[in-house]
Amino acid sequence: MAAAAGGSRTYSFKVVLLGEGCVGKTSLVLRYCENKFNDKHITTLQASFLTKKLNITGKRVNLAIWDTAGQERFHALGPIYYRDSNGAVLVYDITDQDSFQKVKNWVKELRKMLGNDICLCIVGNKIDLDKDRNVSVEEAESYAESVGAKHFHTSAKLNKGIEELFLDLCKRMMETAQADERLKGNGSSQSASSRRGVQIVDDEPQATPSGGCCSSG
Amino acid sequence: MSQRTERRGIHVDQSDLLCKKGCGYYGNAAWQGLCSKCWREEYQRVRQKQIQDDWALAEKLQREEEAAYASSHGTQTQPHSQASAPQQQPGHASLGPFSKFEEKKTNEKTRKVTTVKKFFSPSSRTASKKENQEGKTPSPSTSRRASFDTDQVSRDFVDFLKNLQKPGRDIHKQCRAFIVNMSSKKDLSADELSECVQDFYQGMADRLMSHFKGSSEPVEQVMDQVEKYIMTRLYKSVFCPETTDDEKKDLATQNRIRALHWVTIQMLCVSFDEEIPEVSENVVKAITDIIEMDSKRVPRDKLGCITRCSKHIFSAIRITKNEPASADDFLPALIYIVLKANPPRLQSNIQYITRFCNPSRLMTGEDGYYFTNLCCAAAFIEKLDAQSLNLSPEEFERYMSGQASPRFGGSEGDWSGGGPAGGAGAANPALAQLNHNLELLSSLGSRQEAVAEAARGLQADLLSWTQSVEREVHGILEKYPLEVLSCTVSAIDANNMDNDNLPPPLTPQVFAG
């Protein structure tokens, strides 16, 4: 859905933030967009929809970061959120094996629903708590590689790895968008296809939850 | 005196009672002195004229709109030829159409007056007939009235496009053509209609994109106006169309939300503290905004309502938690608001926005995010079960069937069941107050009872006390009967033993005098 325009093109990307509650999704994105952590002076009213303007190798990029509700009972709503997204950041807590398991479920679901159009980033957050680590680096990295995702280690508290994570994601999304454009030739047909994507078909969210359950079970 | 009044009373000439048309029947003052038959004829003639006038006005408006274009367009090309005086020209040009608008306005005013008159005109009896008449004639009056609301929008649209020089005219032409085209496609399915509108948006956006050489801001502006213009006109025919089951879904959702009236903040884990006045104020505002959505016609305005509602929710969370709200806070809160508000025609509105909103807004922007969350909330409410509220299935079943209400834990009657207290009390301050008052009253009653009881006890006590005292006295009296001792009454001096020792009484001494 990269809205590419004429001469000086601007890319608009939608990135969904997935992860169980308490893995630090909000801290991560607040650190990235506001450069603050657990700060009383955070000015933004909310941390669920944030935007960031970037300039990558002379190209302007508008990043819209969509937070999602991570509690289990909202799991079935995932597809409504990540429809038409260009990228997904899947966050787990390195001290919590369960949260990594959740990430695996999401990856399966995303690949099933969106195929390879979506760029995935798997993020092990809270590396400042390395002494309590429960998810091994090797396991996480090899898993990420096996599903075609990049793996990053971050700490919102120490502000480590976050810039790199989003920069890399943006670069990959740009590549995907450019490849898409080349494939489709002109811009109009590309945007036409993007338009089709927005039509919310009512039974689609029904279809996925069952898939989600199967994959988790 | 009395004779004179009588005479005045019957002073009605027979001819005054007859129909003014002179057909020989009696007339009626309510029908302006005509008989029913003549009145009906007369009325229909007036009505026909009205319809024709409306037509003429509609055509005139149409011509004016076109003329406004031509003039604005004409003057905008002029500065090219007369580059020396470009300042003066536009000012002068804008005078023309404006005066015309004035004229249009006064026209509308008079029209309004006549409609009002029409309402107050007599013969409520013929009202049904009047409507039949209206229905029969292929008159533009109904469509005319609908477009009456849209006149303002058209005018704004024209004003906006005036700034755009040549393409403005093209855009207007295309939009008009598209609307005419759409009105002939009424029997298409909703998805096909949506496809048409989206194709139109797409085509328009592409053209604008190439015209503005890729800068997206003016394109967005124009697209917003185009959307507003088109959707205001198409709203009636494409909102909740008969070809879809939107209406059925609306009803289902509405009933579902009603059945879920007992869901509390705690079950949804919403971080609102409604004890804080600012929070409850924001909650009320959010509810108002989401309800208001139904009254808007343009998809973008509907989105605006959702966004405003979301902002109020964020404020409420921010005040409660003192930190920015994440999606984990926001979604449950939105669900709660939707449950409390039960917004009218929720599904229809969601479908309408999805089908006819300009896609660029829906997919990337902030509005899109909030709209997505609303879709999630609707989906969640539809599928909500015991697990998603952290309840046991039995509890959920009991609450759903209205046998119990979570607030009072169990056996107490449900509000809808006529019981004294309601589960919704927590959310509704008035209801809470009511409950409170009821409790006070009942406690007052019981206290009064206690006082009365005590008073009765006191009375009994008093009675028994007097009796017991009496009994005691009697007992004592019996025990110690009253003996009257006989006592001998004697002279005072009788007992004096030593009288003899006393000196003799003084005797009076006589002195010689």
Interface residues (C-beta under 8 A of the other chain):
Chain A: M1 A3 A5 G6 G7 S8 R9 T10 S12 K14 L17 G21 K25 T26 L30 I42 T44 L45 Q46 A47 S48 F49 T51 N62 A64 W66 D67 T68 A69 G70 Q71 R73 F74 A76 L77 I80 Y81 D84 G187 S188 S191 A192 S194 R195 G197 V198 Q199 I200 P205
Chain B: D191 S194 Q198 Y201 Q202 A205 D206 M209 K213 G214 S215 S216 C269 K311 F314 S315 I317 R318 E323 P324 A325 S326 A327 D328 D329 F330 L331 P332 I350 T354 R355 P359 S360 L362 M363 T364 G365 E366 Y369 Y370 T372 C375 C376 A379 F380 K383 Q387 S388
